[in-house]
């Protein structure tokens, strides 16, 4: 039998190589409250911790929308309102999306996907995680001394005249979180370059690894610039220097350049890992090879490069010279090209596929549609005249939420549903998963779609009191925010119940071909008893002849060959869940 027609698990069996150890890691709940160097434990620690901060950030957002449900200031004071949206944005970016995508899924999946036993620097990995909880607690404790109220951008001179204690706490918290991000980036780059299993070249890596490589490079290059800006801002705030203080001869525009040199790439730091996750999820649930493997992989590197030269499009109204505006308008529009390559490749992947519309696939498709809306509005605000019109209005709020919630958070949920069986050995309840998806989709669009019209009509963001003519649309947005808040309840109940009592998932419930599915669920401490053998490409769905039909349900964890026994004639037969008829086969030449 040609090795190219064998599934990974079948080759392991043929070669008498144990696919996985006997005892999975992390089966004691106390493990997750200890200082562990196991990348899988650290990944779950990241995911649970950041999800708690997501709930806190969501509660702050709900308070903001409650205030905005009416034009008057009648729920919280203006000062408290400023603190609520400042801490909300900081929590969602630095304590939820960035650490959940890179630290959570990145830590859990990268070593498994490349066949490694762990990350390159396990202790550094643990240290990077344990910087997250104290930084988050420190930020939330600022409410007891006067929380920061200058927005998550913390522009001077506003940040120098608001509450000094709260602003200093904000700076320290973000510096700690940025340090954690830098340490994680070093670890990912070293792991991907040096710890791939034998035979896995860069063009054989799963696309999530390409995404993490681009993300880590961005974080390593851009985060130190933000750290420098915040340290100088802290000197202005606490010591009385005048780096950015215009009253002492400082230049606040320099702060904006330094801040956005990191903070626009931060958008790609948040979304690139999700791009990688979507590239892993769609082929599995469409039963087709990924379309345009190299185009998707190299477009991640293109986004990494272009992401470093678009920052000043946030500063079109900051006195930027016209020639410089033109440069950044062009680069901002150009970065839509590699992103569009990914979108069209994903659409080509699912076109004509045998789609299984389970919760993971629904959230992946939801990501695709919501992110495209955010991307289109992003191209609109890249144009200087339009950006000047909608700058600092609710159009920008809608755009960023369609990119980061409709993009990153939908993608994170897709990842939760897809890899939960691998992490826990249990299946999530599909009915509750679909309830979660539809509540999330309806609530999200009700909350943020009307904001486009609010922004076009001139409603400024970051204000607690607004003109009565905007009241109706704001009420709709607030109702949507409440539905969005309620949508997390079925997800939380589903995760807790399924983790304890859900049906056993088995090793490979989705019949995937990447290496994480070739070990037990959850995996043992060092992932594999022996180095895994690469039998197929990570996305070779639909290759080979149709196998003899075997009565094995799609969710059954066992390979049909293994279920039939090592001496069965099915041992070297392609997986029937993977093989499809030639008419349903994807393009075999696209990578």
Residue pairs with C-beta under 8 A, 6 or more apart in sequence:
1 572
1 573
3 11
3 535
4 535
4 536
4 540
4 543
4 544
5 543
5 544
5 545
5 574
6 14
6 535
6 536
6 572
6 574
7 513
7 535
7 536
7 559
7 561
7 574
7 575
7 578
8 513
8 515
8 517
8 518
8 532
8 533
8 534
8 535
8 536
9 19
9 507
9 508
9 518
9 559
9 561
9 562
9 575
10 535
10 559
10 561
10 562
10 571
10 572
10 573
10 575
11 533
11 535
12 18
12 19
12 518
12 532
12 533
13 19
13 559
13 561
13 562
13 566
13 571
14 571
14 572
15 533
17 529
17 530
17 532
17 533
18 529
18 530
19 507
19 518
19 519
19 520
19 528
19 529
19 532
20 507
20 518
20 519
20 520
20 523
20 524
20 528
20 529
21 519
21 520
21 523
21 524
21 525
21 526
21 528
21 529
22 524
23 524
23 525
24 425
24 520
24 521
24 522
24 523
24 524
25 31
25 38
25 40
25 41
25 522
25 523
25 524
25 525
26 32
26 38
26 40
26 41
26 44
26 522
27 522
31 41
32 41
32 44
32 45
32 48
35 126
35 130
36 42
36 45
36 126
37 118
37 122
37 123
37 125
37 126
38 118
38 122
38 525
39 107
39 108
39 110
39 111
39 118
39 119
39 122
39 125
40 107
40 108
40 112
40 423
40 522
40 523
40 527
42 103
42 107
42 125
42 126
42 129
43 103
43 104
43 105
43 106
43 107
43 108
43 109
43 423
44 104
44 108
44 423
45 129
46 99
46 100
46 103
46 104
46 107
46 129
46 132
47 100
47 104
47 105
47 108
47 416
49 99
49 129
49 132
49 133
49 136
50 95
50 96
50 99
50 100
50 103
50 104
50 132
51 96
51 100
53 91
53 95
53 96
53 136
54 91
54 92
54 96
54 100
55 488
56 91
56 140
57 87
57 88
57 91
57 92
57 95
57 96
58 484
58 485
58 488
59 485
60 84
60 85
60 87
60 88
60 91
61 88
61 92
61 481
62 481
62 482
62 485
63 75
63 76
63 84
64 81
64 84
64 85
64 88
65 447
65 477
65 478
65 481
65 482
66 75
66 478
67 73
67 74
67 75
67 76
67 81
67 84
67 464
68 464
68 466
68 474
68 477
68 478
69 75
69 474
69 475
69 478
70 471
70 474
70 475
71 465
71 466
71 467
71 468
71 470
71 471
71 474
72 465
73 81
73 464
73 465
76 84
76 464
78 464
78 465
79 149
81 464
82 149
82 150
82 151
82 162
82 462
82 464
83 143
83 146
83 147
83 148
83 149
83 166
85 151
85 462
86 147
86 148
86 149
86 150
86 151
86 152
86 170
87 139
87 140
87 142
87 143
87 147
87 148
89 151
89 152
90 139
90 148
90 152
90 170
90 173
90 174
91 136
91 139
91 140
92 404
93 152
93 266
93 270
93 404
94 135
94 173
94 174
94 177
94 178
95 132
95 135
95 136
95 139
95 177
97 270
97 404
97 408
97 409
97 412
98 177
98 181
98 266
98 269
98 270
99 132
99 177
99 180
99 181
100 412
101 215
101 270
101 273
101 274
101 277
101 408
101 411
101 412
102 181
102 184
102 185
102 188
102 212
102 215
102 216
102 219
102 269
102 273
103 128
103 129
103 132
103 180
103 184
105 208
105 273
105 277
105 412
105 415
105 419
106 184
106 188
106 212
106 215
106 273
107 119
107 125
107 129
107 184
108 419
108 423
109 208
109 419
109 516
110 116
110 119
110 188
110 191
110 192
110 208
110 209
110 212
111 117
111 118
111 119
111 191
111 195
111 527
112 515
112 516
112 519
112 523
112 527
113 205
113 206
113 208
113 209
113 514
113 515
113 516
113 538
114 191
114 192
114 195
114 196
114 197
114 200
114 205
114 206
114 209
114 515
115 196
115 197
115 200
115 515
115 527
115 528
115 531
115 532
115 534
116 191
116 195
116 196
116 197
116 527
117 526
117 527
117 528
118 526
118 527
119 125
119 187
119 188
119 191
120 187
120 190
120 191
120 194
120 195
121 186
121 187
121 190
124 183
124 186
124 187
125 184
125 187
127 183
128 180
128 181
128 183
128 184
128 187
129 180
131 176
131 177
131 179
131 180
131 183
132 177
132 180
134 176
135 173
135 174
135 176
135 177
135 180
136 173
138 169
138 172
138 173
138 176
139 169
139 170
139 173
141 169
142 148
142 165
142 166
142 169
142 170
142 173
145 163
145 165
145 166
145 169
146 163
146 165
146 166
147 163
147 166
148 154
148 159
148 162
148 163
148 166
148 167
148 169
148 170
149 162
149 163
149 166
150 158
150 159
150 162
150 167
151 158
151 462
153 259
153 263
154 167
154 170
154 171
154 233
154 259
155 252
155 255
155 256
155 259
156 233
156 236
156 244
156 245
156 246
156 250
156 252
156 255
157 244
157 245
157 246
157 247
157 252
159 167
159 233
159 237
160 167
160 233
160 236
160 237
160 244
160 245
164 237
164 238
167 237
168 234
168 237
168 238
171 230
171 233
171 234
171 237
172 234
174 226
174 230
175 227
175 230
175 231
178 223
178 226
178 227
178 230
179 227
181 219
181 223
181 269
182 219
182 220
182 223
182 224
184 216
184 219
185 215
185 216
185 217
185 219
185 220
185 223
186 216
186 220
188 212
188 213
188 215
188 216
189 213
189 216
189 217
189 220
192 205
192 209
192 212
192 213
192 216
196 205
197 515
197 531
197 532
197 534
198 531
199 533
199 534
200 534
202 210
203 293
203 294
203 297
203 591
204 534
204 537
204 538
205 297
205 538
206 276
206 279
206 280
206 514
206 515
206 538
207 276
207 279
207 280
207 290
207 293
207 296
207 297
207 300
207 538
208 273
208 276
208 277
208 279
208 280
209 276
210 276
210 296
210 297
210 300
210 301
211 272
211 273
211 275
211 276
211 277
211 279
211 300
212 272
212 273
212 276
213 300
213 301
214 268
214 272
214 300
214 301
214 303
214 304
215 268
215 269
215 272
215 273
215 304
217 304
218 265
218 268
218 269
218 272
218 304
218 307
218 308
219 269
221 265
221 308
222 261
222 262
222 265
222 266
222 269
222 308
223 262
225 258
225 261
225 262
226 258
226 259
226 261
226 262
226 263
228 258
229 255
229 258
229 259
229 262
232 241
232 243
232 244
232 255
233 243
233 244
233 255
235 241
235 243
236 242
236 243
236 244
236 245
236 250
241 248
241 250
242 248
242 249
242 250
243 250
243 251
243 254
243 255
244 250
244 251
244 252
244 254
244 255
245 252
246 252
253 315
253 318
253 319
256 314
256 315
256 318
257 311
257 312
257 315
260 311
260 312
260 314
260 315
261 308
261 311
263 311
263 314
264 307
264 310
264 311
264 313
264 314
265 307
265 308
265 311
267 307
267 403
267 404
268 303
268 304
268 307
270 404
270 408
271 371
271 403
271 404
271 407
271 408
271 411
272 300
272 303
272 304
274 367
274 407
274 408
274 411
274 412
274 415
275 296
275 300
275 342
275 411
276 300
277 411
277 412
277 414
277 415
277 418
278 346
278 364
278 367
278 368
278 411
278 414
279 290
279 296
279 342
279 346
280 418
280 514
281 360
281 361
281 364
281 414
281 415
281 418
282 290
282 346
282 349
282 350
282 361
282 364
283 289
283 290
283 349
283 539
283 541
284 418
284 510
284 511
284 512
284 541
285 355
285 356
285 358
285 360
285 361
285 364
285 510
286 349
286 350
286 353
286 354
286 355
286 361
286 541
287 353
287 354
287 356
287 541
287 542
287 577
287 578
287 580
287 584
288 349
288 350
288 352
288 353
288 354
288 541
288 542
288 584
288 585
288 586
289 349
289 537
289 539
289 540
289 541
289 542
289 543
289 586
289 587
289 588
289 590
289 591
290 296
290 345
290 349
290 539
290 590
290 591
291 345
291 346
291 348
291 349
291 586
291 587
291 590
292 341
292 344
292 345
292 348
292 590
292 591
293 539
293 590
293 591
294 591
295 341
295 345
296 341
296 342
296 345
299 338
299 339
299 341
299 342
300 338
302 337
302 338
303 335
303 338
303 339
306 331
306 334
306 335
306 338
307 335
309 328
309 331
310 328
310 331
310 332
310 335
311 328
312 320
312 324
312 325
312 328
313 328
313 329
313 332
313 381
313 382
313 387
316 325
316 328
316 384
316 387
316 388
316 391
317 387
317 388
317 391
317 392
320 328
325 384
326 384
329 382
329 383
329 384
332 378
332 382
333 379
333 382
333 383
336 375
336 378
336 379
336 382
339 375
340 375
343 368
343 371
343 372
343 375
346 368
347 368
348 587
349 586
350 365
352 584
352 586
353 584
353 586
354 580
354 584
355 361
356 554
357 365
358 417
358 430
358 433
359 417
359 428
359 430
359 433
359 434
359 436
359 437
360 414
360 415
360 417
360 418
361 414
362 433
362 434
362 437
363 410
363 411
363 413
363 414
363 417
363 437
363 440
364 410
364 411
364 414
366 406
366 410
366 414
366 437
366 440
366 441
367 406
367 407
367 410
367 411
367 414
370 402
370 405
370 406
370 407
370 410
370 444
371 402
371 403
371 406
371 407
371 410
373 402
373 406
374 399
374 400
374 401
374 402
374 403
374 404
374 406
374 407
375 403
377 395
377 398
377 399
377 402
377 452
378 399
378 403
380 386
381 387
381 390
381 395
381 396
381 399
390 396
390 455
390 456
392 460
392 461
392 462
393 454
393 455
393 456
393 458
393 459
393 460
393 461
394 451
394 452
394 454
394 455
394 459
394 460
394 461
395 451
395 452
395 454
395 455
395 456
396 455
396 461
397 448
397 451
397 455
397 461
398 448
398 449
398 451
398 452
398 454
398 455
401 444
401 447
401 448
401 451
402 448
405 444
405 448
406 444
406 448
410 440
413 436
413 437
413 440
413 491
416 491
416 495
417 428
417 433
418 510
419 516
420 426
420 427
420 428
420 495
420 498
421 427
421 428
421 505
421 506
421 509
421 510
421 521
422 505
422 516
422 517
422 521
422 522
422 523
423 521
423 522
424 498
424 499
424 502
424 505
424 521
424 522
425 504
425 505
425 520
425 521
425 522
426 498
426 499
426 501
426 502
426 503
426 504
426 505
427 498
427 502
427 503
427 504
427 505
427 509
427 555
428 494
428 495
428 498
428 502
429 494
429 497
429 498
429 502
432 490
432 491
432 493
432 494
433 490
433 491
433 494
435 490
436 487
436 488
436 490
436 491
436 494
439 483
439 484
439 486
439 487
439 490
440 484
440 487
442 480
442 483
443 480
443 481
443 482
443 483
443 484
443 485
443 486
443 487
444 480
444 484
445 480
446 476
446 477
446 479
446 480
446 483
447 477
447 478
447 480
447 481
447 483
447 484
448 477
448 480
450 473
450 476
450 477
451 473
451 477
453 473
454 470
454 473
454 474
454 477
455 461
457 469
457 470
459 466
459 467
459 470
460 466
466 474
504 557
505 521
505 555
505 557
506 521
506 555
506 556
506 557
506 558
507 517
507 518
507 519
507 520
507 521
507 557
507 558
508 517
508 518
508 521
508 557
508 559
509 521
509 554
509 555
509 556
509 557
510 517
511 517
511 554
511 575
511 577
511 578
513 536
513 537
513 538
513 539
513 540
513 541
513 578
514 538
515 532
515 538
516 523
518 528
518 532
519 527
519 528
519 532
521 557
536 543
537 591
539 591
540 578
541 578
541 580
541 586
542 578
542 579
542 580
542 584
542 585
542 586
542 588
543 574
543 579
543 585
543 588
544 574
544 578
544 579
545 574
545 579
546 574
546 576
546 579
546 580
546 581
547 560
547 570
547 573
547 574
547 575
547 576
547 579
548 570
548 573
548 576
549 576
550 560
550 563
550 564
550 570
550 576
552 558
552 560
552 563
552 576
552 577
554 577
556 563
559 575
560 570
560 573
560 575
560 576
561 568
561 570
561 571
561 572
561 573
561 575
564 570
564 571
565 571
